[in-house]
Amino acid sequence: MYDIIVIGAGAAGMTSALYALRNGKTVLVLEGDSLGGQIATSPRLENYPSIKEISGEAFADNLFEQITALGAEGEIEKAVRIEKRADKTFSVRTEYNEYAAKSVIIAAGVKHKHLRTKHDREDLVGKGVYYCAVCDGPFYKGREVAVIGDANTALQYALLLSGYCKKVYVYTLFDKFFGDASLVKALRSKENIEVRPNTSVVDFIGEKELEAIEYTDKDGKLCRQEIPAVFVAIGQVPDNAAFVNVVDLDKDGYIAADESCKTKTEGVFVAGDCRTKAVRQVSTAVGDGAVAATNASLYLESL
């Protein structure tokens, strides 16, 4: 029996574990995908207070080392259901095991939003269509690639790829970017980055791997570009369906909670990008983690 089970090992989840451990609680962290969550795939983290620049992977590694040194336990298992028992403790089921705790913090984060194309070519994901330039970009060193998106992640991907790819094409729906001005300025200064505004990618072409993309230009004309790889960065979506019996979800699938990080179920808290909030950044995820763990600790003391 753990004091707190944290679902998710991103910035919010690991900060939750950190604060719970410092409050003297026993903690199990469950992660269904990879350590660090979304931030671990970021080439550079430059907007976290006191840190001028660090890779997302290094940031996540540092946080993981910090919580394990304090005694956190961890398992790479995806939580599939939470149940509150008659004795007010919780059962957290994963794909392989069942764990018990007195309180639960859901910090499941978000996942990459997939681009839906005319022929729904999900079979090309990992075969020329990618959602993480940090992970898969190096395979295309010296070649031409494309990025789809217009916000910070797309800008970061394009800048990263421009360092070792021959040329990077950036496709945006509108004629402007919606990211940080510093990133836009850096992108505009790269001679091997070409922005194609007012375009909409409508299909991925290829049999066993990506060969080309089809897109419509500003005049609605259907165009085609031969390209071996495309990196999609069009946002994220939550994955909270497994927890609907203990939390309320808004129309977009985010867990309903205010700044207290309390859900409708006493003893269940939520932190980070998976909850309803206006701003989703590493700093706000860390803030949520601190609040959720503090309130979970206070809840445990009240039992």
C-alpha positions as CSV (number, residue, x, y, z in Angstrom):
1,M,0.0,0.0,0.0
2,Y,1.5,3.3,-1.1
3,D,0.5,6.7,0.3
4,I,0.3,8.2,-3.3
5,I,0.3,6.7,-6.7
6,V,1.3,9.2,-9.4
7,I,0.1,8.4,-12.9
8,G,2.6,9.9,-15.4
9,A,6.3,10.7,-15.3
10,G,6.3,14.0,-17.0
11,A,7.2,17.3,-15.4
12,A,3.9,17.4,-13.5
13,G,4.1,13.8,-12.4
14,M,7.7,13.9,-11.2
15,T,7.2,17.2,-9.4
16,S,4.2,15.7,-7.7
17,A,6.4,12.8,-6.6
18,L,9.1,15.2,-5.4
19,Y,6.8,17.2,-3.2
20,A,5.1,14.1,-1.8
21,L,8.4,12.5,-1.0
22,R,9.6,15.6,0.8
23,N,6.4,15.4,2.8
24,G,7.4,12.0,4.0
25,K,5.0,10.0,1.8
26,T,5.7,6.7,-0.1
27,V,5.2,7.1,-3.8
28,L,4.9,4.9,-6.8
29,V,5.1,6.6,-10.3
30,L,3.5,4.8,-13.2
31,E,4.4,5.8,-16.8
32,G,2.9,4.1,-19.8
33,D,5.1,5.6,-22.4
34,S,8.5,7.2,-21.8
35,L,10.2,9.1,-19.0
36,G,9.8,12.8,-19.1
37,G,6.6,13.1,-21.1
38,Q,6.4,15.8,-23.8
39,I,9.3,17.9,-22.6
40,A,11.7,15.0,-23.0
41,T,11.3,15.4,-26.8
42,S,12.1,19.1,-26.8
43,P,15.5,20.1,-28.3
44,R,15.8,23.0,-26.0
45,L,14.1,24.3,-22.9
46,E,14.7,28.1,-22.7
47,N,11.8,29.5,-20.7
48,Y,12.2,27.8,-17.3
49,P,13.2,30.2,-14.6
50,S,16.9,30.1,-13.5
51,I,17.9,27.8,-16.4
52,K,19.2,29.7,-19.5
53,E,19.1,26.6,-21.7
54,I,18.8,22.8,-21.3
55,S,17.6,20.0,-23.4
56,G,14.2,18.6,-22.5
57,E,15.8,15.2,-22.1
58,A,18.4,16.4,-19.6
59,F,15.7,18.3,-17.7
60,A,13.6,15.1,-17.4
61,D,16.7,13.0,-16.4
62,N,17.6,15.5,-13.7
63,L,14.1,15.4,-12.2
64,F,14.0,11.6,-12.4
65,E,17.4,11.3,-10.6
66,Q,16.1,13.7,-7.9
67,I,13.0,11.7,-7.1
68,T,14.6,8.3,-7.2
69,A,17.3,9.6,-4.8
70,L,14.5,10.4,-2.4
71,G,13.0,6.9,-2.7
72,A,10.4,7.1,-5.4
73,E,9.5,3.8,-7.0
74,G,8.6,3.6,-10.7
75,E,7.1,1.2,-13.2
76,I,6.7,1.5,-17.0
77,E,3.1,0.4,-17.0
78,K,0.0,2.3,-18.4
79,A,-2.8,2.9,-15.9
80,V,-6.1,1.7,-17.3
81,R,-8.5,2.2,-14.4
82,I,-8.8,3.8,-11.0
83,E,-11.3,2.5,-8.4
84,K,-12.1,3.9,-5.0
85,R,-12.7,1.1,-2.5
86,A,-15.2,1.1,0.4
87,D,-12.4,1.8,2.9
88,K,-11.5,5.0,0.9
89,T,-8.3,3.5,-0.5
90,F,-7.7,3.3,-4.2
91,S,-7.0,0.4,-6.6
92,V,-5.0,1.4,-9.7
93,R,-4.9,-1.2,-12.4
94,T,-2.4,-1.3,-15.2
95,E,-2.1,-3.5,-18.2
96,Y,-0.1,-6.0,-16.1
97,N,-0.7,-5.4,-12.4
98,E,-2.9,-3.8,-9.7
99,Y,-1.6,-1.4,-7.1
100,A,-3.1,0.1,-4.0
101,A,-2.8,3.6,-2.6
102,K,-4.4,6.0,-0.2
103,S,-4.4,8.8,-2.8
104,V,-3.9,9.2,-6.5
105,I,-2.5,12.1,-8.6
106,I,-3.3,11.9,-12.3
107,A,-0.6,13.6,-14.4
108,A,-1.1,11.7,-17.6
109,G,-0.2,14.6,-19.9
110,V,-1.1,14.8,-23.5
111,K,-0.1,13.0,-26.7
112,H,0.7,14.2,-30.2
113,K,-2.3,15.1,-32.3
114,H,-2.2,13.2,-35.5
115,L,-2.9,14.8,-38.9
116,R,-5.9,13.3,-40.5
117,T,-5.4,13.1,-44.3
118,K,-7.6,12.2,-47.2
119,H,-6.7,8.5,-47.1
120,D,-5.9,8.3,-43.4
121,R,-2.4,7.0,-43.9
122,E,-1.6,6.0,-40.3
123,D,0.3,3.1,-41.8
124,L,3.1,5.5,-42.8
125,V,3.7,6.7,-39.2
126,G,7.3,5.7,-38.4
127,K,7.9,5.2,-42.1
128,G,8.4,8.7,-43.2
129,V,5.7,10.4,-41.1
130,Y,6.9,11.3,-37.6
131,Y,5.7,13.2,-34.6
132,C,9.1,13.7,-32.9
133,A,12.0,15.4,-34.7
134,V,14.4,14.8,-31.8
135,C,13.8,11.0,-32.0
136,D,13.7,10.5,-35.7
137,G,15.3,13.5,-37.4
138,P,18.9,12.2,-37.4
139,F,17.9,9.4,-39.8
140,Y,17.5,12.1,-42.5
141,K,20.8,13.9,-42.1
142,G,21.8,15.5,-45.4
143,R,18.3,15.1,-46.9
144,E,15.3,17.4,-47.5
145,V,12.5,17.1,-45.0
146,A,9.2,18.9,-44.1
147,V,7.6,20.2,-41.0
148,I,3.9,20.8,-40.6
149,G,2.8,23.3,-37.9
150,D,3.0,26.9,-36.9
151,A,3.6,27.1,-33.1
152,N,6.6,26.6,-30.8
153,T,7.1,22.9,-31.3
154,A,7.1,23.2,-35.1
155,L,9.5,26.1,-34.9
156,Q,11.9,24.1,-32.6
157,Y,11.6,21.1,-34.9
158,A,12.5,23.1,-38.0
159,L,15.5,24.8,-36.3
160,L,16.8,21.4,-35.0
161,L,16.4,19.8,-38.4
162,S,18.1,22.7,-40.2
163,G,21.3,21.9,-38.4
164,Y,21.9,18.6,-40.2
165,C,19.3,18.4,-43.0
166,K,19.9,19.8,-46.5
167,K,16.7,21.7,-46.5
168,V,13.6,22.1,-44.3
169,Y,10.2,23.1,-45.7
170,V,7.7,24.4,-43.2
171,Y,4.0,24.2,-44.1
172,T,1.6,26.5,-42.2
173,L,-2.1,27.0,-42.5
174,F,-1.8,30.7,-42.2
175,D,0.7,33.4,-43.2
176,K,2.1,33.8,-39.7
177,F,3.5,31.8,-36.8
178,F,2.0,31.5,-33.4
179,G,5.2,30.9,-31.4
180,D,7.8,32.9,-29.5
181,A,9.2,35.8,-31.4
182,S,12.8,34.7,-30.7
183,L,12.1,31.3,-32.4
184,V,10.5,33.0,-35.4
185,K,13.5,35.3,-35.8
186,A,15.9,32.4,-35.6
187,L,13.9,30.4,-38.2
188,R,13.7,33.4,-40.6
189,S,17.5,33.7,-40.4
190,K,18.2,30.1,-41.6
191,E,18.9,30.0,-45.3
192,N,18.0,26.3,-45.6
193,I,14.5,26.7,-44.2
194,E,11.7,27.6,-46.6
195,V,8.3,28.5,-45.2
196,R,5.2,27.7,-47.3
197,P,2.4,29.6,-45.8
198,N,-1.4,29.3,-46.5
199,T,-1.0,25.7,-47.3
200,S,-2.9,22.6,-46.1
201,V,-1.3,19.1,-46.3
202,V,-4.1,16.8,-47.4
203,D,-2.5,13.5,-48.1
204,F,0.6,11.3,-47.6
205,I,1.8,9.4,-50.6
206,G,3.8,6.1,-50.6
207,E,3.4,2.4,-50.6
208,K,5.7,1.0,-47.9
209,E,7.2,4.4,-46.9
210,L,6.5,8.1,-47.5
211,E,7.4,9.2,-51.0
212,A,5.5,12.6,-51.2
213,I,3.0,14.8,-49.7
214,E,0.0,16.5,-51.4
215,Y,-1.1,19.9,-50.3
216,T,-3.4,22.8,-51.4
217,D,-1.9,26.2,-51.8
218,K,-3.4,29.6,-51.0
219,D,-5.4,29.5,-54.3
220,G,-6.8,26.0,-53.5
221,K,-4.6,24.4,-56.2
222,L,-3.6,20.8,-55.4
223,C,0.2,20.4,-55.4
224,R,2.7,17.6,-54.7
225,Q,6.1,17.5,-53.3
226,E,8.5,14.6,-53.3
227,I,9.9,14.3,-49.7
228,P,11.2,11.3,-47.7
229,A,10.2,12.6,-44.3
230,V,7.6,14.9,-42.7
231,F,7.5,15.9,-39.0
232,V,4.0,16.8,-37.8
233,A,3.7,19.3,-34.9
234,I,0.0,20.4,-34.8
235,G,-0.7,20.2,-31.1
236,Q,-1.6,17.7,-28.5
237,V,-4.7,16.0,-27.2
238,P,-5.5,14.4,-23.7
239,D,-5.9,10.7,-23.1
240,N,-8.1,10.6,-20.0
241,A,-10.8,8.1,-21.0
242,A,-9.6,5.5,-18.6
243,F,-10.3,7.7,-15.6
244,V,-13.9,8.8,-16.3
245,N,-15.3,6.9,-13.4
246,V,-13.5,9.1,-10.9
247,V,-13.2,12.5,-12.7
248,D,-15.2,14.8,-14.9
249,L,-14.0,15.6,-18.4
250,D,-14.7,18.8,-20.4
251,K,-15.8,18.7,-24.0
252,D,-12.2,18.3,-25.2
253,G,-11.4,15.5,-22.8
254,Y,-9.4,17.4,-20.2
255,I,-9.9,16.6,-16.5
256,A,-12.1,19.2,-14.8
257,A,-10.2,20.9,-11.9
258,D,-9.3,24.4,-10.8
259,E,-6.0,25.6,-9.3
260,S,-6.4,23.4,-6.3
261,C,-5.9,20.4,-8.6
262,K,-8.8,18.6,-6.8
263,T,-11.1,16.4,-8.9
264,K,-14.7,15.4,-8.1
265,T,-13.5,12.4,-6.2
266,E,-12.0,13.0,-2.7
267,G,-8.4,11.7,-2.7
268,V,-7.9,12.0,-6.5
269,F,-5.9,15.0,-7.8
270,V,-4.8,16.1,-11.2
271,A,-1.7,17.9,-12.4
272,G,-0.2,19.2,-15.6
273,D,-1.4,19.4,-19.2
274,C,-4.2,16.8,-18.8
275,R,-6.3,19.2,-16.7
276,T,-8.5,22.1,-17.7
277,K,-6.2,25.2,-17.8
278,A,-5.4,28.2,-19.9
279,V,-1.6,27.8,-20.1
280,R,0.2,24.6,-20.7
281,Q,4.0,25.0,-20.1
282,V,6.7,23.2,-18.1
283,S,6.5,25.9,-15.4
284,T,2.7,25.5,-15.0
285,A,3.1,21.7,-15.0
286,V,5.7,22.0,-12.2
287,G,3.4,24.3,-10.3
288,D,0.5,21.9,-10.6
289,G,2.7,19.1,-9.3
290,A,3.6,21.1,-6.2
291,V,-0.1,22.0,-5.5
292,A,-1.5,18.5,-6.2
293,A,1.1,16.8,-4.0
294,T,0.7,19.3,-1.2
295,N,-3.1,18.9,-1.2
296,A,-2.8,15.1,-1.5
297,S,-0.5,15.1,1.6
298,L,-3.0,17.3,3.5
299,Y,-5.8,14.9,2.5
300,L,-3.8,12.0,3.8
301,E,-3.2,13.7,7.1
302,S,-7.0,14.2,7.4
303,L,-7.8,10.5,7.2
